[in-house]
């Protein structure tokens, strides 16, 4: 067995534990982090102590546990007199695992009513959330809004997964496995395997918008989340990214270049300009298949009689750039969003457009939502199946396969 890497040696990780049946898994997170050399401190909500005792985490971490924001901390940590201030300043990264719906809501509101929320509010360290809750709670608009608020502030999220829940039901809401949480934590600390380091990815995202008149356009239900997730996860894996998008991009990053476009023609031009120097083109955008032949220069009125739109095909971006990509040695990865005959249609597209890989997903599962489930195909057949999960998790798996493919290509 390979030795455990000590790539987190000396790194300071603050683990927040909330009241969830998944709290028992947090002990394994502490153990795995310490095996990789990290120093770990633990803060618990009052509800968390009903599932796992503070003594358990004290034994595993080797440090007293913060369960009351008014208790003084250990020497050196509580330099400001109260444990939550000391811990907040000490941490290099904060990991919330499990992150219950209640704790996510309180963090989004900026409350400071227990050891966890007070410490989080007093810290500027990056925040990683590992949600764990019943499916209906996970899918509730309030939970989604609270997570969106935290993401907008820079928080990262790992999981949840589909599986058996505390109620005995099967569904989305199971906390990510401890090893996955630790890897996500390592990525935030810059210690994860940078499998795309030195590579430049060209990623397209969003649905193109073909003008009908100055107000209206032909478009689709693409949210752009999958393309944005691919860009964000690629940055986390060490790549430089050019993102050609029709929608607001992820947060600014020194290795991210953003080109904003609207139509298929504009996207084709942007991809063509960025192709030299790219190693991989990932065409995740939902490009409209048709556009109005002659968009109106004035707003069309409801009372206009005899309104008819003559449609013509838009540019096929993959076909248009394929030959040049081959000349430049760029790996081309496409997406196929289908309503029926998913694999057959994806294989046909892969062959017709000469792709290295194609990522196939059912429109009913992936388009417009926050989750996806995909099948990745190469010319040899199915390469991998990624079960339903949040789009960042799906994006990471897709990128890991791309990285392995690139390594095999260059080795050969």
Residue pairs with C-beta under 8 A, 6 or more apart in sequence:
4 35
4 36
5 36
6 36
6 37
7 36
7 37
7 186
7 191
8 33
8 36
8 37
8 38
8 186
8 189
8 191
9 36
9 37
9 38
10 37
10 38
10 39
11 37
11 38
11 39
11 92
11 93
11 189
11 191
12 38
12 39
12 41
12 90
12 91
12 92
12 93
13 33
13 38
13 39
13 40
13 41
13 91
13 92
13 93
13 95
13 185
14 40
14 41
14 42
14 43
14 87
14 88
14 90
14 91
14 93
14 94
14 95
14 119
14 123
14 125
15 26
15 29
15 30
15 33
15 40
15 41
15 42
15 43
15 57
15 61
15 94
15 95
15 97
16 42
16 43
16 44
16 45
16 94
16 95
16 96
16 97
16 99
16 103
16 116
16 119
16 120
17 23
17 26
17 42
17 43
17 44
17 45
17 48
17 52
17 57
17 97
17 98
17 116
18 44
18 45
18 47
18 48
18 96
18 98
18 99
18 100
18 102
18 103
18 116
19 45
19 46
19 47
19 48
19 50
19 51
19 100
19 102
19 103
20 48
20 51
20 98
20 100
20 132
20 133
20 166
20 175
21 51
21 132
21 166
22 97
22 98
22 132
22 174
22 175
23 48
23 51
23 52
23 98
24 51
24 52
25 97
25 98
25 175
25 177
25 178
26 42
26 52
26 57
26 97
26 98
26 178
27 52
27 56
27 57
27 60
28 178
29 95
29 97
29 178
29 181
29 182
30 40
30 42
30 57
30 60
30 61
31 60
32 178
32 179
32 182
33 40
33 182
33 185
34 40
34 60
34 61
34 62
36 182
36 186
40 60
40 61
40 63
41 61
41 63
41 66
41 77
41 87
41 90
41 91
42 54
42 57
42 58
42 61
42 63
42 65
42 66
43 65
43 66
43 67
43 84
43 87
43 115
43 116
43 119
44 52
44 54
44 57
44 65
44 66
44 67
44 115
44 116
45 103
45 114
45 115
45 116
45 117
46 67
46 114
47 100
47 102
49 67
54 65
54 67
55 65
57 65
58 64
58 65
63 74
64 73
64 74
66 73
66 83
66 84
66 87
66 115
66 119
67 115
68 83
68 115
69 82
69 83
69 84
69 112
69 114
69 115
69 118
69 119
70 82
71 83
72 78
72 81
72 82
72 83
73 82
73 83
73 86
73 87
76 86
77 83
77 86
77 87
77 90
78 85
78 86
78 87
79 85
79 86
79 89
80 86
80 89
83 115
83 119
84 112
84 115
84 118
84 119
84 122
85 122
87 119
87 122
87 123
88 119
88 120
88 121
88 122
88 123
88 124
88 125
89 122
89 123
91 123
91 125
92 125
92 189
93 125
93 126
93 127
93 128
93 185
93 188
93 189
94 119
94 120
94 123
94 125
94 126
94 127
94 128
95 128
95 130
95 181
95 185
96 103
96 107
96 116
96 120
96 127
96 128
96 129
96 130
97 128
97 129
97 130
97 132
97 175
97 176
97 178
97 181
98 130
98 131
98 132
98 175
99 129
99 130
99 131
99 132
100 131
100 132
100 133
101 131
101 133
101 137
101 138
101 140
101 143
103 116
103 117
104 129
104 131
104 143
104 146
104 147
104 150
105 142
105 143
105 146
106 113
106 117
107 117
107 120
107 127
107 146
107 150
108 145
108 146
108 147
108 149
108 150
110 121
111 117
111 121
112 118
112 121
112 122
120 127
126 154
126 155
126 156
126 188
127 150
127 153
127 154
127 155
127 156
128 155
128 156
128 157
128 158
128 181
128 184
128 185
128 188
129 147
129 150
129 155
129 156
129 157
129 158
130 157
130 158
130 159
130 160
130 175
130 176
130 181
130 184
131 138
131 147
131 157
131 159
131 160
131 173
131 175
132 159
132 160
132 173
132 174
132 175
133 143
133 160
133 173
134 165
134 166
134 167
134 169
134 171
134 173
135 165
135 169
135 171
135 172
135 173
137 143
137 173
138 160
138 172
138 173
139 172
144 370
147 157
150 157
151 157
154 251
156 184
156 187
156 188
157 390
157 392
158 176
158 180
158 181
158 184
158 393
159 174
159 175
159 176
159 180
159 181
159 389
159 390
159 393
160 172
160 173
160 174
160 175
160 176
160 390
161 172
161 174
161 175
161 176
161 177
161 389
162 170
162 171
162 172
162 174
162 387
162 388
162 389
163 170
163 174
164 170
164 174
165 171
165 173
165 174
172 371
172 388
175 181
176 184
183 192
186 192
187 236
187 237
192 236
192 237
193 237
194 237
194 238
195 237
195 238
195 399
195 400
195 403
195 404
196 234
196 237
196 238
196 239
196 399
196 402
196 403
197 237
197 238
197 239
198 238
199 238
199 239
199 240
199 279
199 280
199 403
199 406
200 239
200 240
200 241
200 242
200 277
200 278
200 279
200 280
201 230
201 231
201 234
201 239
201 240
201 241
201 242
201 278
201 279
201 280
201 281
201 282
202 241
202 242
202 244
202 271
202 274
202 275
202 278
202 280
202 281
202 282
202 330
203 227
203 230
203 231
203 234
203 241
203 242
203 243
203 244
203 281
203 282
203 284
204 227
204 243
204 244
204 245
204 267
204 271
204 282
204 283
204 284
204 285
204 287
204 317
205 224
205 226
205 227
205 228
205 230
205 231
205 243
205 244
205 245
205 246
205 247
205 249
205 284
205 285
206 222
206 223
206 224
206 227
206 245
206 246
206 247
206 285
206 286
207 219
207 220
207 221
207 222
207 224
207 246
207 285
207 286
207 287
207 288
208 219
208 246
208 261
208 262
208 263
208 264
208 267
208 285
208 286
208 287
208 288
208 314
209 217
209 218
209 219
209 246
209 262
209 263
209 288
210 217
210 218
210 219
210 263
210 264
210 288
210 290
210 291
210 292
210 295
210 314
211 217
211 262
211 263
211 291
211 292
211 295
212 218
212 292
212 295
212 296
212 300
212 309
213 295
213 296
213 297
213 298
213 299
213 300
214 296
214 297
214 298
214 299
215 299
216 300
218 288
218 290
218 291
218 292
218 311
219 288
220 286
220 288
220 367
221 367
221 368
222 285
222 286
222 367
222 368
223 247
223 367
223 368
223 369
224 245
224 246
224 247
224 248
224 285
225 369
225 370
225 391
226 284
226 335
226 366
226 372
226 391
226 394
226 395
227 243
227 245
227 282
227 284
227 285
228 243
228 245
228 247
228 249
228 250
229 391
229 392
229 394
229 395
230 282
230 284
230 395
230 398
230 399
231 241
231 243
231 249
231 250
231 256
232 250
232 392
232 395
233 392
233 395
233 396
233 399
234 241
234 399
235 241
235 253
235 255
235 256
236 396
237 396
237 399
237 400
237 403
239 255
240 255
240 256
240 257
241 253
241 255
241 256
241 257
242 257
242 258
242 259
242 274
242 278
243 249
243 250
243 256
243 257
243 258
243 259
244 259
244 261
244 267
244 270
244 271
244 274
244 285
245 258
245 259
245 260
245 261
245 285
246 260
246 261
246 262
246 267
246 285
249 256
249 258
249 260
250 256
257 274
259 270
259 273
259 274
261 267
261 269
261 270
263 291
263 314
264 287
264 288
264 291
264 314
264 315
264 317
265 314
265 315
267 285
267 287
267 317
268 315
268 317
268 320
268 321
271 281
271 317
271 321
272 320
272 321
272 324
275 281
275 321
275 324
275 325
275 328
275 330
276 328
278 328
278 330
279 329
279 330
279 331
279 406
280 330
280 331
280 332
280 333
280 402
280 406
281 321
281 325
281 330
281 331
281 332
281 333
282 333
282 398
282 402
283 317
283 318
283 332
283 333
283 334
283 335
284 335
284 359
285 335
286 335
286 337
286 367
287 314
287 317
288 314
289 313
289 314
290 311
290 312
290 313
290 314
291 311
291 312
291 313
291 314
292 309
292 310
292 311
292 312
293 310
293 311
293 312
294 310
300 307
316 353
318 332
318 334
318 353
318 355
319 353
321 332
322 332
322 353
322 354
325 332
326 354
331 356
331 357
331 402
331 405
331 406
331 409
332 353
332 354
332 355
332 356
333 355
333 356
333 357
333 358
333 359
333 398
333 402
334 349
334 350
334 353
334 355
334 357
334 358
334 359
335 358
335 359
335 360
335 361
336 342
336 345
336 346
336 349
336 350
336 358
336 359
336 360
336 361
337 361
337 362
337 363
337 366
337 367
338 345
338 346
338 360
338 361
338 362
338 363
339 362
339 363
339 364
342 360
342 361
342 362
342 375
343 360
343 375
343 377
343 382
345 360
346 358
346 360
346 375
346 377
347 358
347 377
349 355
349 358
350 357
350 358
350 377
350 378
350 379
351 379
356 378
356 379
356 405
357 376
357 377
357 378
357 383
357 401
357 402
357 405
358 376
358 377
359 374
359 375
359 376
359 398
360 374
360 375
360 376
360 377
361 367
361 372
361 373
361 374
361 375
362 373
365 371
365 372
365 373
365 388
366 372
366 373
366 374
366 391
370 390
370 391
371 388
371 389
371 390
371 391
371 394
372 386
372 388
372 389
372 391
372 394
373 386
373 387
373 388
373 389
373 394
374 385
374 386
374 394
374 398
375 382
375 384
375 385
375 386
376 382
376 383
376 384
376 385
376 386
376 398
376 401
377 383
378 405
383 401
384 397
384 401
386 394
386 397
386 398
